[in-house]
Every structure is written in structure tokens, then in C-alpha cells.
Amino acid sequence: MIHYKTQVTDVGPEAFDLLDGGVLVLYADGAPAALAEISVQHREVSPPSPQGPSVGSKLCIGSVQSEVCAVGSTAWAKVKDLGHVVVNFNGASVAQRPGEICVFPVEQSVLRAQLQAHATIELSD
């Protein structure tokens, strides 16, 4: 089941600085300027599913794949309402912040190369 599929439209100039720390901020097109600077903006290809991803779901960004290991209590509501979520590549079994989805670490240089306009981001089981 596909929980969410979206396409990158723009990468803010400071988004890679956060990514160096293992954090990726996704925000739907039209993000306020301050958020756009740190975000990967995107446009939905298919709307969010009613039920969000769970532990074990897959996150694919271009050809990079990781596995969800924790989902914050408000993360999916933010995806549905704003197209916004923080993805933390920390491998945590419990989300430290309610609006984040935690996934296992990936090779940052490969992920950086995949984060370009038109790349597909997908959460699925």
C-alpha cells in the first residue's frame, strides 16, 4: 500500500545543512519563505492515505531506500494537513518529537545526489 507519493519541486539552500545532521524537512509547495529555505518542497502525486505508515514501512527517495523505525504522534496529521513532515535518519525506536518520522540512516552523499527537482518520494508498506 502506498501511504504517500510526492515529487520534489525545489530544494531550499539550507536543506542540505540539516541533512548533514540527519534531518530532512519536507514541506508542500508554497511554504513560507523561512521554511522554504530549509525544506525540500514537493507536490503530491497521490494524496496521503487515511492511515499513515508504521514501523517497517519503506521510505524511498529516488533510488535511496530506508525503513521507518518510529512515527511521532502528530506526524501523519501534519502530512495530511500541510504536506509537512520532518524525517530523522537516526534509527530511533521512539520519535523524540511528535511531528517526526524516524528512519534508519542512509549514505548521506547518495541521498544528497537524489534530492533534486522531479525526484519521487514515497512511503509504502
C-alpha positions in Angstrom: 0.0 0.0 0.0 1.3 3.5 -0.9 0.8 5.8 2.0 2.1 8.9 0.2 3.8 9.7 -3.0 5.1 13.1 -3.9 7.6 14.8 -6.3 10.4 17.2 -5.3 9.9 20.6 -6.8 12.6 22.6 -5.1 15.4 22.1 -2.5 16.0 25.1 -0.2 19.5 26.4 0.1 19.8 25.3 3.7 18.1 21.9 3.4 21.5 20.1 2.9 22.9 21.7 6.1 20.1 20.0 8.0 20.6 16.8 6.0 24.2 16.7 7.1 22.8 16.4 10.7 20.5 13.5 9.5 17.3 15.6 9.3 15.2 16.2 6.2 12.3 18.7 6.3 9.6 18.2 3.7 7.0 20.9 3.0 4.4 21.2 0.3 4.8 23.8 -2.4 4.0 27.3 -1.1 5.9 27.0 2.1 6.5 30.3 3.9 9.9 31.8 2.8 11.7 31.0 6.1 10.6 27.4 5.9 11.3 27.1 2.2 14.9 27.9 2.9 15.4 24.8 5.0 12.9 22.5 3.2 12.6 20.2 0.3 9.4 21.4 -1.3 7.2 18.9 -3.1 3.9 18.4 -4.9 1.6 15.4 -4.2 1.4 12.7 -6.8 -1.1 10.8 -4.7 -2.8 12.0 -1.6 -1.9 10.7 1.9 -3.6 7.5 2.9 -6.1 7.7 5.9 -3.7 5.7 8.0 -0.1 6.6 8.0 3.0 4.5 7.8 4.0 2.2 10.6 7.3 0.7 11.8 8.6 -1.4 9.0 7.2 0.8 6.2 9.6 1.9 3.4 10.7 5.4 2.6 12.1 5.8 -0.9 13.7 9.0 -2.1 14.7 8.4 -5.7 16.8 5.3 -5.5 17.6 5.6 -1.8 15.5 3.4 0.5 15.2 3.2 4.2 12.8 1.7 6.8 10.6 3.5 9.2 11.5 2.8 12.8 9.2 5.3 14.6 6.4 7.6 13.8 5.6 10.7 16.0 2.0 11.1 17.3 1.2 14.1 15.1 3.5 13.4 12.1 0.8 11.9 9.8 -1.7 14.7 10.6 0.8 17.2 9.5 1.4 15.4 6.3 -2.3 15.3 5.6 -2.9 18.9 6.6 0.2 20.7 5.4 2.3 18.3 3.4 4.9 18.8 6.1 7.0 16.3 8.0 10.4 16.0 9.5 12.3 12.8 8.6 15.0 12.0 11.0 17.6 9.5 9.8 18.6 8.5 13.3 17.3 4.9 13.6 15.4 5.7 16.8 12.8 3.3 18.0 10.8 6.2 19.6 10.3 9.6 17.9 11.7 12.4 20.1 9.3 15.0 18.6 5.7 14.3 17.8 5.9 15.7 14.2 8.7 13.5 13.0 9.1 10.1 11.3 12.3 8.3 12.2 14.0 6.0 9.6 17.3 4.1 9.6 20.4 6.0 8.5 21.4 6.0 4.8 24.5 7.1 2.9 24.2 10.9 3.0 26.2 11.6 -0.2 23.9 9.3 -2.1 20.8 10.8 -0.6 22.0 14.3 -1.4 22.5 13.3 -5.0 18.9 12.0 -5.2 17.3 15.2 -3.8 16.7 17.1 -6.9 13.7 18.5 -8.7 11.4 15.8 -10.1 12.7 13.1 -7.7 10.0 10.9 -6.3 9.5 10.4 -2.5 7.3 7.5 -1.5 6.1 6.0 1.8 4.7 2.5 1.4 4.3 -0.9 3.0 
